[in-house]
Amino acid sequence: MRFLINGREFDHHRIDTRVQLGTTEDWEIVNLGDMDHPFHVHTNSFQILDSAGHPLPAWKDVVLVPARSRRRIRTLFEDFTGLAVYHCHILDHEDLGMMGTLEFTAQGA
């Protein structure tokens, strides 16, 4: 059994997502499968967006994405440059490929 993000299995040689410091992004995490997945981002907290697109008041680093559903998050990239990962927070799912590499770069870099 393999677990994927965006149809791809984790490859530590690949950058899956690039972001720039000073930007804010909304991400939609879609779970098309039959299992729940807690989505976790290293180094960067985020706010979960409600159905109207408004951020909930708490900052999180994990959001549960139930089977056959989607969640939207908003995150501000402020002060970390380098590499980090995002992944399913269930260790077996992460180990079986459900992880991606995130590169943070300074503006103009």
Summary of the structure (lengths in Angstrom):
residues: 109
radius of gyration: 13.8
end to end distance: 38.8
largest distance: 41.5
contacts: 285
relative contact order: 0.35
helix: 5%
strand: 49%
